[in-house]
Amino acid sequence: MCYLAVRERDDGDINPIPPVLGVVGLGVFIPLLIGHLWMDERHVFWVVCAIAVVVLALELLYFEEGDTIHEDIEEFERYLP
């Protein structure tokens, strides 16, 4: 979300400093979290990896059905005023 705020800062009154700090903080936090899980909580690390793979697989399956979803949305939009 912070990255999007930085990228779209010209479209509104967005002060770029807080989102930039969020992006930098995330860039520092994620490697520290992964390192901690790998060193001290290896079973949790593997559970998180398994959950990420399942979520990614479900998302890919969902977007593979994207054509029918777009058709349904277009059909629904015809009924909107």
mmCIF file of the N, C-alpha and C atoms, coordinates in Angstrom:
data_MODEL
# 
_entry.id   MODEL 
# 
loop_
_atom_site.group_PDB 
_atom_site.id 
_atom_site.type_symbol 
_atom_site.label_atom_id 
_atom_site.label_alt_id 
_atom_site.label_comp_id 
_atom_site.label_asym_id 
_atom_site.label_entity_id 
_atom_site.label_seq_id 
_atom_site.pdbx_PDB_ins_code 
_atom_site.Cartn_x 
_atom_site.Cartn_y 
_atom_site.Cartn_z 
_atom_site.occupancy 
_atom_site.B_iso_or_equiv 
_atom_site.pdbx_formal_charge 
_atom_site.auth_seq_id 
_atom_site.auth_comp_id 
_atom_site.auth_asym_id 
_atom_site.auth_atom_id 
_atom_site.pdbx_PDB_model_num 
ATOM 1   N N  . MET A 1 1  ? 0.818   -1.166  0.000   1.00 0.00 ? 1  MET A N  1 
ATOM 2   C CA . MET A 1 1  ? 0.000   0.000   0.000   1.00 0.00 ? 1  MET A CA 1 
ATOM 3   C C  . MET A 1 1  ? 0.873   1.245   0.000   1.00 0.00 ? 1  MET A C  1 
ATOM 4   N N  . CYS A 1 2  ? 1.938   1.200   0.762   1.00 0.00 ? 2  CYS A N  1 
ATOM 5   C CA . CYS A 1 2  ? 2.856   2.352   0.782   1.00 0.00 ? 2  CYS A CA 1 
ATOM 6   C C  . CYS A 1 2  ? 3.472   2.569   -0.595  1.00 0.00 ? 2  CYS A C  1 
ATOM 7   N N  . TYR A 1 3  ? 3.833   1.501   -1.266  1.00 0.00 ? 3  TYR A N  1 
ATOM 8   C CA . TYR A 1 3  ? 4.398   1.625   -2.609  1.00 0.00 ? 3  TYR A CA 1 
ATOM 9   C C  . TYR A 1 3  ? 3.406   2.286   -3.555  1.00 0.00 ? 3  TYR A C  1 
ATOM 10  N N  . LEU A 1 4  ? 2.134   1.879   -3.468  1.00 0.00 ? 4  LEU A N  1 
ATOM 11  C CA . LEU A 1 4  ? 1.116   2.490   -4.315  1.00 0.00 ? 4  LEU A CA 1 
ATOM 12  C C  . LEU A 1 4  ? 0.951   3.973   -3.999  1.00 0.00 ? 4  LEU A C  1 
ATOM 13  N N  . ALA A 1 5  ? 1.013   4.322   -2.709  1.00 0.00 ? 5  ALA A N  1 
ATOM 14  C CA . ALA A 1 5  ? 0.894   5.730   -2.322  1.00 0.00 ? 5  ALA A CA 1 
ATOM 15  C C  . ALA A 1 5  ? 2.062   6.536   -2.881  1.00 0.00 ? 5  ALA A C  1 
ATOM 16  N N  . VAL A 1 6  ? 3.258   5.973   -2.871  1.00 0.00 ? 6  VAL A N  1 
ATOM 17  C CA . VAL A 1 6  ? 4.414   6.673   -3.438  1.00 0.00 ? 6  VAL A CA 1 
ATOM 18  C C  . VAL A 1 6  ? 4.247   6.801   -4.949  1.00 0.00 ? 6  VAL A C  1 
ATOM 19  N N  . ARG A 1 7  ? 3.818   5.737   -5.585  1.00 0.00 ? 7  ARG A N  1 
ATOM 20  C CA . ARG A 1 7  ? 3.679   5.745   -7.042  1.00 0.00 ? 7  ARG A CA 1 
ATOM 21  C C  . ARG A 1 7  ? 2.597   6.708   -7.508  1.00 0.00 ? 7  ARG A C  1 
ATOM 22  N N  . GLU A 1 8  ? 1.524   6.832   -6.755  1.00 0.00 ? 8  GLU A N  1 
ATOM 23  C CA . GLU A 1 8  ? 0.392   7.668   -7.152  1.00 0.00 ? 8  GLU A CA 1 
ATOM 24  C C  . GLU A 1 8  ? 0.375   9.014   -6.424  1.00 0.00 ? 8  GLU A C  1 
ATOM 25  N N  . ARG A 1 9  ? 1.494   9.452   -5.893  1.00 0.00 ? 9  ARG A N  1 
ATOM 26  C CA . ARG A 1 9  ? 1.528   10.670  -5.084  1.00 0.00 ? 9  ARG A CA 1 
ATOM 27  C C  . ARG A 1 9  ? 1.170   11.925  -5.870  1.00 0.00 ? 9  ARG A C  1 
ATOM 28  N N  . ASP A 1 10 ? 1.304   11.897  -7.178  1.00 0.00 ? 10 ASP A N  1 
ATOM 29  C CA . ASP A 1 10 ? 0.985   13.069  -7.985  1.00 0.00 ? 10 ASP A CA 1 
ATOM 30  C C  . ASP A 1 10 ? -0.512  13.220  -8.227  1.00 0.00 ? 10 ASP A C  1 
ATOM 31  N N  . ASP A 1 11 ? -1.288  12.160  -7.979  1.00 0.00 ? 11 ASP A N  1 
ATOM 32  C CA . ASP A 1 11 ? -2.726  12.198  -8.244  1.00 0.00 ? 11 ASP A CA 1 
ATOM 33  C C  . ASP A 1 11 ? -3.532  12.834  -7.119  1.00 0.00 ? 11 ASP A C  1 
ATOM 34  N N  . GLY A 1 12 ? -2.928  13.088  -5.989  1.00 0.00 ? 12 GLY A N  1 
ATOM 35  C CA . GLY A 1 12 ? -3.667  13.663  -4.866  1.00 0.00 ? 12 GLY A CA 1 
ATOM 36  C C  . GLY A 1 12 ? -2.730  14.401  -3.931  1.00 0.00 ? 12 GLY A C  1 
ATOM 37  N N  . ASP A 1 13 ? -3.281  14.805  -2.802  1.00 0.00 ? 13 ASP A N  1 
ATOM 38  C CA . ASP A 1 13 ? -2.467  15.482  -1.791  1.00 0.00 ? 13 ASP A CA 1 
ATOM 39  C C  . ASP A 1 13 ? -1.838  14.451  -0.865  1.00 0.00 ? 13 ASP A C  1 
ATOM 40  N N  . ILE A 1 14 ? -0.839  13.748  -1.358  1.00 0.00 ? 14 ILE A N  1 
ATOM 41  C CA . ILE A 1 14 ? -0.165  12.725  -0.571  1.00 0.00 ? 14 ILE A CA 1 
ATOM 42  C C  . ILE A 1 14 ? 1.246   13.203  -0.266  1.00 0.00 ? 14 ILE A C  1 
ATOM 43  N N  . ASN A 1 15 ? 1.548   13.279  1.011   1.00 0.00 ? 15 ASN A N  1 
ATOM 44  C CA . ASN A 1 15 ? 2.907   13.594  1.435   1.00 0.00 ? 15 ASN A CA 1 
ATOM 45  C C  . ASN A 1 15 ? 3.735   12.325  1.236   1.00 0.00 ? 15 ASN A C  1 
ATOM 46  N N  . PRO A 1 16 ? 4.794   12.348  0.444   1.00 0.00 ? 16 PRO A N  1 
ATOM 47  C CA . PRO A 1 16 ? 5.514   11.114  0.114   1.00 0.00 ? 16 PRO A CA 1 
ATOM 48  C C  . PRO A 1 16 ? 6.374   10.555  1.250   1.00 0.00 ? 16 PRO A C  1 
ATOM 49  N N  . ILE A 1 17 ? 6.636   11.328  2.272   1.00 0.00 ? 17 ILE A N  1 
ATOM 50  C CA . ILE A 1 17 ? 7.558   10.864  3.325   1.00 0.00 ? 17 ILE A CA 1 
ATOM 51  C C  . ILE A 1 17 ? 7.015   9.651   4.096   1.00 0.00 ? 17 ILE A C  1 
ATOM 52  N N  . PRO A 1 18 ? 5.776   9.674   4.642   1.00 0.00 ? 18 PRO A N  1 
ATOM 53  C CA . PRO A 1 18 ? 5.299   8.477   5.368   1.00 0.00 ? 18 PRO A CA 1 
ATOM 54  C C  . PRO A 1 18 ? 5.266   7.205   4.519   1.00 0.00 ? 18 PRO A C  1 
ATOM 55  N N  . PRO A 1 19 ? 4.775   7.250   3.271   1.00 0.00 ? 19 PRO A N  1 
ATOM 56  C CA . PRO A 1 19 ? 4.803   6.011   2.485   1.00 0.00 ? 19 PRO A CA 1 
ATOM 57  C C  . PRO A 1 19 ? 6.215   5.535   2.170   1.00 0.00 ? 19 PRO A C  1 
ATOM 58  N N  . VAL A 1 20 ? 7.136   6.456   1.927   1.00 0.00 ? 20 VAL A N  1 
ATOM 59  C CA . VAL A 1 20 ? 8.522   6.057   1.665   1.00 0.00 ? 20 VAL A CA 1 
ATOM 60  C C  . VAL A 1 20 ? 9.106   5.381   2.900   1.00 0.00 ? 20 VAL A C  1 
ATOM 61  N N  . LEU A 1 21 ? 8.824   5.933   4.082   1.00 0.00 ? 21 LEU A N  1 
ATOM 62  C CA . LEU A 1 21 ? 9.298   5.296   5.317   1.00 0.00 ? 21 LEU A CA 1 
ATOM 63  C C  . LEU A 1 21 ? 8.687   3.901   5.474   1.00 0.00 ? 21 LEU A C  1 
ATOM 64  N N  . GLY A 1 22 ? 7.430   3.737   5.069   1.00 0.00 ? 22 GLY A N  1 
ATOM 65  C CA . GLY A 1 22 ? 6.796   2.428   5.134   1.00 0.00 ? 22 GLY A CA 1 
ATOM 66  C C  . GLY A 1 22 ? 7.458   1.421   4.207   1.00 0.00 ? 22 GLY A C  1 
ATOM 67  N N  . VAL A 1 23 ? 7.802   1.855   3.003   1.00 0.00 ? 23 VAL A N  1 
ATOM 68  C CA . VAL A 1 23 ? 8.467   0.962   2.043   1.00 0.00 ? 23 VAL A CA 1 
ATOM 69  C C  . VAL A 1 23 ? 9.846   0.575   2.563   1.00 0.00 ? 23 VAL A C  1 
ATOM 70  N N  . VAL A 1 24 ? 10.585  1.545   3.092   1.00 0.00 ? 24 VAL A N  1 
ATOM 71  C CA . VAL A 1 24 ? 11.919  1.256   3.637   1.00 0.00 ? 24 VAL A CA 1 
ATOM 72  C C  . VAL A 1 24 ? 11.807  0.328   4.847   1.00 0.00 ? 24 VAL A C  1 
ATOM 73  N N  . GLY A 1 25 ? 10.838  0.607   5.723   1.00 0.00 ? 25 GLY A N  1 
ATOM 74  C CA . GLY A 1 25 ? 10.636  -0.251  6.884   1.00 0.00 ? 25 GLY A CA 1 
ATOM 75  C C  . GLY A 1 25 ? 10.298  -1.672  6.504   1.00 0.00 ? 25 GLY A C  1 
ATOM 76  N N  . LEU A 1 26 ? 9.467   -1.830  5.500   1.00 0.00 ? 26 LEU A N  1 
ATOM 77  C CA . LEU A 1 26 ? 9.114   -3.170  5.013   1.00 0.00 ? 26 LEU A CA 1 
ATOM 78  C C  . LEU A 1 26 ? 10.344  -3.863  4.429   1.00 0.00 ? 26 LEU A C  1 
ATOM 79  N N  . GLY A 1 27 ? 11.159  -3.094  3.695   1.00 0.00 ? 27 GLY A N  1 
ATOM 80  C CA . GLY A 1 27 ? 12.380  -3.665  3.124   1.00 0.00 ? 27 GLY A CA 1 
ATOM 81  C C  . GLY A 1 27 ? 13.353  -4.161  4.174   1.00 0.00 ? 27 GLY A C  1 
ATOM 82  N N  . VAL A 1 28 ? 13.331  -3.548  5.352   1.00 0.00 ? 28 VAL A N  1 
ATOM 83  C CA . VAL A 1 28 ? 14.191  -3.993  6.456   1.00 0.00 ? 28 VAL A CA 1 
ATOM 84  C C  . VAL A 1 28 ? 13.518  -5.124  7.234   1.00 0.00 ? 28 VAL A C  1 
ATOM 85  N N  . PHE A 1 29 ? 12.205  -5.007  7.454   1.00 0.00 ? 29 PHE A N  1 
ATOM 86  C CA . PHE A 1 29 ? 11.492  -5.952  8.297   1.00 0.00 ? 29 PHE A CA 1 
ATOM 87  C C  . PHE A 1 29 ? 11.389  -7.349  7.687   1.00 0.00 ? 29 PHE A C  1 
ATOM 88  N N  . ILE A 1 30 ? 11.067  -7.461  6.423   1.00 0.00 ? 30 ILE A N  1 
ATOM 89  C CA . ILE A 1 30 ? 10.842  -8.770  5.798   1.00 0.00 ? 30 ILE A CA 1 
ATOM 90  C C  . ILE A 1 30 ? 12.084  -9.662  5.883   1.00 0.00 ? 30 ILE A C  1 
ATOM 91  N N  . PRO A 1 31 ? 13.289  -9.182  5.510   1.00 0.00 ? 31 PRO A N  1 
ATOM 92  C CA . PRO A 1 31 ? 14.461  -10.062 5.662   1.00 0.00 ? 31 PRO A CA 1 
ATOM 93  C C  . PRO A 1 31 ? 14.734  -10.445 7.121   1.00 0.00 ? 31 PRO A C  1 
ATOM 94  N N  . LEU A 1 32 ? 14.501  -9.511  8.050   1.00 0.00 ? 32 LEU A N  1 
ATOM 95  C CA . LEU A 1 32 ? 14.692  -9.839  9.464   1.00 0.00 ? 32 LEU A CA 1 
ATOM 96  C C  . LEU A 1 32 ? 13.697  -10.903 9.921   1.00 0.00 ? 32 LEU A C  1 
ATOM 97  N N  . LEU A 1 33 ? 12.455  -10.784 9.492   1.00 0.00 ? 33 LEU A N  1 
ATOM 98  C CA . LEU A 1 33 ? 11.436  -11.770 9.857   1.00 0.00 ? 33 LEU A CA 1 
ATOM 99  C C  . LEU A 1 33 ? 11.766  -13.143 9.283   1.00 0.00 ? 33 LEU A C  1 
ATOM 100 N N  . ILE A 1 34 ? 12.129  -13.175 8.004   1.00 0.00 ? 34 ILE A N  1 
ATOM 101 C CA . ILE A 1 34 ? 12.475  -14.454 7.379   1.00 0.00 ? 34 ILE A CA 1 
ATOM 102 C C  . ILE A 1 34 ? 13.690  -15.068 8.057   1.00 0.00 ? 34 ILE A C  1 
ATOM 103 N N  . GLY A 1 35 ? 14.694  -14.257 8.352   1.00 0.00 ? 35 GLY A N  1 
ATOM 104 C CA . GLY A 1 35 ? 15.881  -14.765 9.050   1.00 0.00 ? 35 GLY A CA 1 
ATOM 105 C C  . GLY A 1 35 ? 15.541  -15.322 10.420  1.00 0.00 ? 35 GLY A C  1 
ATOM 106 N N  . HIS A 1 36 ? 14.708  -14.606 11.162  1.00 0.00 ? 36 HIS A N  1 
ATOM 107 C CA . HIS A 1 36 ? 14.303  -15.080 12.489  1.00 0.00 ? 36 HIS A CA 1 
ATOM 108 C C  . HIS A 1 36 ? 13.542  -16.401 12.391  1.00 0.00 ? 36 HIS A C  1 
ATOM 109 N N  . LEU A 1 37 ? 12.596  -16.471 11.479  1.00 0.00 ? 37 LEU A N  1 
ATOM 110 C CA . LEU A 1 37 ? 11.834  -17.709 11.338  1.00 0.00 ? 37 LEU A CA 1 
ATOM 111 C C  . LEU A 1 37 ? 12.736  -18.866 10.920  1.00 0.00 ? 37 LEU A C  1 
ATOM 112 N N  . TRP A 1 38 ? 13.679  -18.619 10.026  1.00 0.00 ? 38 TRP A N  1 
ATOM 113 C CA . TRP A 1 38 ? 14.569  -19.677 9.567   1.00 0.00 ? 38 TRP A CA 1 
ATOM 114 C C  . TRP A 1 38 ? 15.488  -20.158 10.695  1.00 0.00 ? 38 TRP A C  1 
ATOM 115 N N  . MET A 1 39 ? 15.999  -19.228 11.484  1.00 0.00 ? 39 MET A N  1 
ATOM 116 C CA . MET A 1 39 ? 16.958  -19.592 12.539  1.00 0.00 ? 39 MET A CA 1 
ATOM 117 C C  . MET A 1 39 ? 16.280  -20.186 13.777  1.00 0.00 ? 39 MET A C  1 
ATOM 118 N N  . ASP A 1 40 ? 15.163  -19.570 14.208  1.00 0.00 ? 40 ASP A N  1 
ATOM 119 C CA . ASP A 1 40 ? 14.596  -19.932 15.509  1.00 0.00 ? 40 ASP A CA 1 
ATOM 120 C C  . ASP A 1 40 ? 13.268  -20.676 15.439  1.00 0.00 ? 40 ASP A C  1 
ATOM 121 N N  . GLU A 1 41 ? 12.527  -20.512 14.391  1.00 0.00 ? 41 GLU A N  1 
ATOM 122 C CA . GLU A 1 41 ? 11.183  -21.102 14.286  1.00 0.00 ? 41 GLU A CA 1 
ATOM 123 C C  . GLU A 1 41 ? 11.026  -21.779 12.937  1.00 0.00 ? 41 GLU A C  1 
ATOM 124 N N  . ARG A 1 42 ? 11.875  -22.757 12.662  1.00 0.00 ? 42 ARG A N  1 
ATOM 125 C CA . ARG A 1 42 ? 11.888  -23.353 11.331  1.00 0.00 ? 42 ARG A CA 1 
ATOM 126 C C  . ARG A 1 42 ? 10.552  -23.991 10.960  1.00 0.00 ? 42 ARG A C  1 
ATOM 127 N N  . HIS A 1 43 ? 9.854   -24.605 11.903  1.00 0.00 ? 43 HIS A N  1 
ATOM 128 C CA . HIS A 1 43 ? 8.559   -25.213 11.583  1.00 0.00 ? 43 HIS A CA 1 
ATOM 129 C C  . HIS A 1 43 ? 7.536   -24.145 11.191  1.00 0.00 ? 43 HIS A C  1 
ATOM 130 N N  . VAL A 1 44 ? 7.571   -22.997 11.848  1.00 0.00 ? 44 VAL A N  1 
ATOM 131 C CA . VAL A 1 44 ? 6.674   -21.901 11.487  1.00 0.00 ? 44 VAL A CA 1 
ATOM 132 C C  . VAL A 1 44 ? 7.029   -21.375 10.095  1.00 0.00 ? 44 VAL A C  1 
ATOM 133 N N  . PHE A 1 45 ? 8.325   -21.310 9.784   1.00 0.00 ? 45 PHE A N  1 
ATOM 134 C CA . PHE A 1 45 ? 8.771   -20.876 8.468   1.00 0.00 ? 45 PHE A CA 1 
ATOM 135 C C  . PHE A 1 45 ? 8.162   -21.754 7.386   1.00 0.00 ? 45 PHE A C  1 
ATOM 136 N N  . TRP A 1 46 ? 8.201   -23.069 7.582   1.00 0.00 ? 46 TRP A N  1 
ATOM 137 C CA . TRP A 1 46 ? 7.664   -23.976 6.568   1.00 0.00 ? 46 TRP A CA 1 
ATOM 138 C C  . TRP A 1 46 ? 6.143   -23.889 6.473   1.00 0.00 ? 46 TRP A C  1 
ATOM 139 N N  . VAL A 1 47 ? 5.474   -23.654 7.596   1.00 0.00 ? 47 VAL A N  1 
ATOM 140 C CA . VAL A 1 47 ? 4.016   -23.477 7.560   1.00 0.00 ? 47 VAL A CA 1 
ATOM 141 C C  . VAL A 1 47 ? 3.666   -22.213 6.774   1.00 0.00 ? 47 VAL A C  1 
ATOM 142 N N  . VAL A 1 48 ? 4.405   -21.132 7.016   1.00 0.00 ? 48 VAL A N  1 
ATOM 143 C CA . VAL A 1 48 ? 4.170   -19.883 6.286   1.00 0.00 ? 48 VAL A CA 1 
ATOM 144 C C  . VAL A 1 48 ? 4.423   -20.096 4.793   1.00 0.00 ? 48 VAL A C  1 
ATOM 145 N N  . CYS A 1 49 ? 5.474   -20.810 4.450   1.00 0.00 ? 49 CYS A N  1 
ATOM 146 C CA . CYS A 1 49 ? 5.755   -21.100 3.037   1.00 0.00 ? 49 CYS A CA 1 
ATOM 147 C C  . CYS A 1 49 ? 4.637   -21.924 2.414   1.00 0.00 ? 49 CYS A C  1 
ATOM 148 N N  . ALA A 1 50 ? 4.142   -22.920 3.133   1.00 0.00 ? 50 ALA A N  1 
ATOM 149 C CA . ALA A 1 50 ? 3.059   -23.759 2.609   1.00 0.00 ? 50 ALA A CA 1 
ATOM 150 C C  . ALA A 1 50 ? 1.791   -22.933 2.399   1.00 0.00 ? 50 ALA A C  1 
ATOM 151 N N  . ILE A 1 51 ? 1.469   -22.064 3.346   1.00 0.00 ? 51 ILE A N  1 
ATOM 152 C CA . ILE A 1 51 ? 0.287   -21.214 3.212   1.00 0.00 ? 51 ILE A CA 1 
ATOM 153 C C  . ILE A 1 51 ? 0.453   -20.282 2.008   1.00 0.00 ? 51 ILE A C  1 
ATOM 154 N N  . ALA A 1 52 ? 1.642   -19.729 1.831   1.00 0.00 ? 52 ALA A N  1 
ATOM 155 C CA . ALA A 1 52 ? 1.894   -18.839 0.693   1.00 0.00 ? 52 ALA A CA 1 
ATOM 156 C C  . ALA A 1 52 ? 1.724   -19.577 -0.636  1.00 0.00 ? 52 ALA A C  1 
ATOM 157 N N  . VAL A 1 53 ? 2.188   -20.818 -0.708  1.00 0.00 ? 53 VAL A N  1 
ATOM 158 C CA . VAL A 1 53 ? 2.046   -21.604 -1.934  1.00 0.00 ? 53 VAL A CA 1 
ATOM 159 C C  . VAL A 1 53 ? 0.574   -21.892 -2.211  1.00 0.00 ? 53 VAL A C  1 
ATOM 160 N N  . VAL A 1 54 ? -0.191  -22.235 -1.187  1.00 0.00 ? 54 VAL A N  1 
ATOM 161 C CA . VAL A 1 54 ? -1.616  -22.518 -1.367  1.00 0.00 ? 54 VAL A CA 1 
ATOM 162 C C  . VAL A 1 54 ? -2.352  -21.265 -1.826  1.00 0.00 ? 54 VAL A C  1 
ATOM 163 N N  . VAL A 1 55 ? -2.061  -20.131 -1.195  1.00 0.00 ? 55 VAL A N  1 
ATOM 164 C CA . VAL A 1 55 ? -2.718  -18.878 -1.586  1.00 0.00 ? 55 VAL A CA 1 
ATOM 165 C C  . VAL A 1 55 ? -2.356  -18.513 -3.019  1.00 0.00 ? 55 VAL A C  1 
ATOM 166 N N  . LEU A 1 56 ? -1.102  -18.659 -3.388  1.00 0.00 ? 56 LEU A N  1 
ATOM 167 C CA . LEU A 1 56 ? -0.672  -18.359 -4.757  1.00 0.00 ? 56 LEU A CA 1 
ATOM 168 C C  . LEU A 1 56 ? -1.368  -19.280 -5.763  1.00 0.00 ? 56 LEU A C  1 
ATOM 169 N N  . ALA A 1 57 ? -1.461  -20.561 -5.432  1.00 0.00 ? 57 ALA A N  1 
ATOM 170 C CA . ALA A 1 57 ? -2.126  -21.510 -6.329  1.00 0.00 ? 57 ALA A CA 1 
ATOM 171 C C  . ALA A 1 57 ? -3.604  -21.165 -6.496  1.00 0.00 ? 57 ALA A C  1 
ATOM 172 N N  . LEU A 1 58 ? -4.267  -20.821 -5.399  1.00 0.00 ? 58 LEU A N  1 
ATOM 173 C CA . LEU A 1 58 ? -5.681  -20.448 -5.486  1.00 0.00 ? 58 LEU A CA 1 
ATOM 174 C C  . LEU A 1 58 ? -5.864  -19.168 -6.297  1.00 0.00 ? 58 LEU A C  1 
ATOM 175 N N  . GLU A 1 59 ? -4.961  -18.223 -6.127  1.00 0.00 ? 59 GLU A N  1 
ATOM 176 C CA . GLU A 1 59 ? -5.056  -16.981 -6.891  1.00 0.00 ? 59 GLU A CA 1 
ATOM 177 C C  . GLU A 1 59 ? -4.852  -17.243 -8.377  1.00 0.00 ? 59 GLU A C  1 
ATOM 178 N N  . LEU A 1 60 ? -3.903  -18.091 -8.725  1.00 0.00 ? 60 LEU A N  1 
ATOM 179 C CA . LEU A 1 60 ? -3.676  -18.411 -10.128 1.00 0.00 ? 60 LEU A CA 1 
ATOM 180 C C  . LEU A 1 60 ? -4.876  -19.127 -10.732 1.00 0.00 ? 60 LEU A C  1 
ATOM 181 N N  . LEU A 1 61 ? -5.492  -20.016 -9.968  1.00 0.00 ? 61 LEU A N  1 
ATOM 182 C CA . LEU A 1 61 ? -6.705  -20.687 -10.447 1.00 0.00 ? 61 LEU A CA 1 
ATOM 183 C C  . LEU A 1 61 ? -7.838  -19.689 -10.635 1.00 0.00 ? 61 LEU A C  1 
ATOM 184 N N  . TYR A 1 62 ? -7.957  -18.754 -9.714  1.00 0.00 ? 62 TYR A N  1 
ATOM 185 C CA . TYR A 1 62 ? -9.008  -17.745 -9.797  1.00 0.00 ? 62 TYR A CA 1 
ATOM 186 C C  . TYR A 1 62 ? -8.836  -16.886 -11.038 1.00 0.00 ? 62 TYR A C  1 
ATOM 187 N N  . PHE A 1 63 ? -7.615  -16.429 -11.289 1.00 0.00 ? 63 PHE A N  1 
ATOM 188 C CA . PHE A 1 63 ? -7.396  -15.556 -12.432 1.00 0.00 ? 63 PHE A CA 1 
ATOM 189 C C  . PHE A 1 63 ? -7.415  -16.320 -13.751 1.00 0.00 ? 63 PHE A C  1 
ATOM 190 N N  . GLU A 1 64 ? -7.244  -17.627 -13.712 1.00 0.00 ? 64 GLU A N  1 
ATOM 191 C CA . GLU A 1 64 ? -7.391  -18.411 -14.932 1.00 0.00 ? 64 GLU A CA 1 
ATOM 192 C C  . GLU A 1 64 ? -8.839  -18.393 -15.395 1.00 0.00 ? 64 GLU A C  1 
ATOM 193 N N  . GLU A 1 65 ? -9.742  -18.246 -14.451 1.00 0.00 ? 65 GLU A N  1 
ATOM 194 C CA . GLU A 1 65 ? -11.164 -18.149 -14.766 1.00 0.00 ? 65 GLU A CA 1 
ATOM 195 C C  . GLU A 1 65 ? -11.565 -16.702 -15.022 1.00 0.00 ? 65 GLU A C  1 
ATOM 196 N N  . GLY A 1 66 ? -10.607 -15.828 -15.218 1.00 0.00 ? 66 GLY A N  1 
ATOM 197 C CA . GLY A 1 66 ? -10.853 -14.397 -15.348 1.00 0.00 ? 66 GLY A CA 1 
ATOM 198 C C  . GLY A 1 66 ? -11.747 -14.016 -16.498 1.00 0.00 ? 66 GLY A C  1 
ATOM 199 N N  . ASP A 1 67 ? -11.686 -14.742 -17.623 1.00 0.00 ? 67 ASP A N  1 
ATOM 200 C CA . ASP A 1 67 ? -12.520 -14.386 -18.768 1.00 0.00 ? 67 ASP A CA 1 
ATOM 201 C C  . ASP A 1 67 ? -14.001 -14.500 -18.434 1.00 0.00 ? 67 ASP A C  1 
ATOM 202 N N  . THR A 1 68 ? -14.382 -15.558 -17.762 1.00 0.00 ? 68 THR A N  1 
ATOM 203 C CA . THR A 1 68 ? -15.790 -15.709 -17.421 1.00 0.00 ? 68 THR A CA 1 
ATOM 204 C C  . THR A 1 68 ? -16.201 -14.671 -16.389 1.00 0.00 ? 68 THR A C  1 
ATOM 205 N N  . ILE A 1 69 ? -15.290 -14.304 -15.501 1.00 0.00 ? 69 ILE A N  1 
ATOM 206 C CA . ILE A 1 69 ? -15.607 -13.283 -14.504 1.00 0.00 ? 69 ILE A CA 1 
ATOM 207 C C  . ILE A 1 69 ? -15.856 -11.949 -15.203 1.00 0.00 ? 69 ILE A C  1 
ATOM 208 N N  . HIS A 1 70 ? -15.000 -11.607 -16.167 1.00 0.00 ? 70 HIS A N  1 
ATOM 209 C CA . HIS A 1 70 ? -15.179 -10.349 -16.893 1.00 0.00 ? 70 HIS A CA 1 
ATOM 210 C C  . HIS A 1 70 ? -16.497 -10.348 -17.667 1.00 0.00 ? 70 HIS A C  1 
ATOM 211 N N  . GLU A 1 71 ? -16.862 -11.468 -18.230 1.00 0.00 ? 71 GLU A N  1 
ATOM 212 C CA . GLU A 1 71 ? -18.138 -11.560 -18.946 1.00 0.00 ? 71 GLU A CA 1 
ATOM 213 C C  . GLU A 1 71 ? -19.304 -11.353 -17.978 1.00 0.00 ? 71 GLU A C  1 
ATOM 214 N N  . ASP A 1 72 ? -19.214 -11.947 -16.789 1.00 0.00 ? 72 ASP A N  1 
ATOM 215 C CA . ASP A 1 72 ? -20.271 -11.782 -15.802 1.00 0.00 ? 72 ASP A CA 1 
ATOM 216 C C  . ASP A 1 72 ? -20.366 -10.333 -15.341 1.00 0.00 ? 72 ASP A C  1 
ATOM 217 N N  . ILE A 1 73 ? -19.240 -9.680  -15.166 1.00 0.00 ? 73 ILE A N  1 
ATOM 218 C CA . ILE A 1 73 ? -19.242 -8.279  -14.742 1.00 0.00 ? 73 ILE A CA 1 
ATOM 219 C C  . ILE A 1 73 ? -19.866 -7.409  -15.822 1.00 0.00 ? 73 ILE A C  1 
ATOM 220 N N  . GLU A 1 74 ? -19.502 -7.633  -17.077 1.00 0.00 ? 74 GLU A N  1 
ATOM 221 C CA . GLU A 1 74 ? -20.087 -6.859  -18.169 1.00 0.00 ? 74 GLU A CA 1 
ATOM 222 C C  . GLU A 1 74 ? -21.594 -7.065  -18.251 1.00 0.00 ? 74 GLU A C  1 
ATOM 223 N N  . GLU A 1 75 ? -22.035 -8.290  -18.052 1.00 0.00 ? 75 GLU A N  1 
ATOM 224 C CA . GLU A 1 75 ? -23.464 -8.562  -18.077 1.00 0.00 ? 75 GLU A CA 1 
ATOM 225 C C  . GLU A 1 75 ? -24.166 -7.844  -16.930 1.00 0.00 ? 75 GLU A C  1 
ATOM 226 N N  . PHE A 1 76 ? -23.556 -7.861  -15.760 1.00 0.00 ? 76 PHE A N  1 
ATOM 227 C CA . PHE A 1 76 ? -24.136 -7.192  -14.599 1.00 0.00 ? 76 PHE A CA 1 
ATOM 228 C C  . PHE A 1 76 ? -24.183 -5.676  -14.807 1.00 0.00 ? 76 PHE A C  1 
ATOM 229 N N  . GLU A 1 77 ? -23.139 -5.104  -15.415 1.00 0.00 ? 77 GLU A N  1 
ATOM 230 C CA . GLU A 1 77 ? -23.084 -3.663  -15.618 1.00 0.00 ? 77 GLU A CA 1 
ATOM 231 C C  . GLU A 1 77 ? -24.165 -3.183  -16.571 1.00 0.00 ? 77 GLU A C  1 
ATOM 232 N N  . ARG A 1 78 ? -24.678 -4.039  -17.421 1.00 0.00 ? 78 ARG A N  1 
ATOM 233 C CA . ARG A 1 78 ? -25.764 -3.648  -18.319 1.00 0.00 ? 78 ARG A CA 1 
ATOM 234 C C  . ARG A 1 78 ? -27.037 -3.291  -17.542 1.00 0.00 ? 78 ARG A C  1 
ATOM 235 N N  . TYR A 1 79 ? -27.187 -3.865  -16.361 1.00 0.00 ? 79 TYR A N  1 
ATOM 236 C CA . TYR A 1 79 ? -28.387 -3.596  -15.554 1.00 0.00 ? 79 TYR A CA 1 
ATOM 237 C C  . TYR A 1 79 ? -28.227 -2.371  -14.660 1.00 0.00 ? 79 TYR A C  1 
ATOM 238 N N  . LEU A 1 80 ? -27.041 -1.820  -14.586 1.00 0.00 ? 80 LEU A N  1 
ATOM 239 C CA . LEU A 1 80 ? -26.832 -0.641  -13.747 1.00 0.00 ? 80 LEU A CA 1 
ATOM 240 C C  . LEU A 1 80 ? -27.302 0.612   -14.482 1.00 0.00 ? 80 LEU A C  1 
ATOM 241 N N  . PRO A 1 81 ? -27.807 1.595   -13.718 1.00 0.00 ? 81 PRO A N  1 
ATOM 242 C CA . PRO A 1 81 ? -28.283 2.830   -14.374 1.00 0.00 ? 81 PRO A CA 1 
ATOM 243 C C  . PRO A 1 81 ? -27.156 3.661   -14.939 1.00 0.00 ? 81 PRO A C  1 
# 
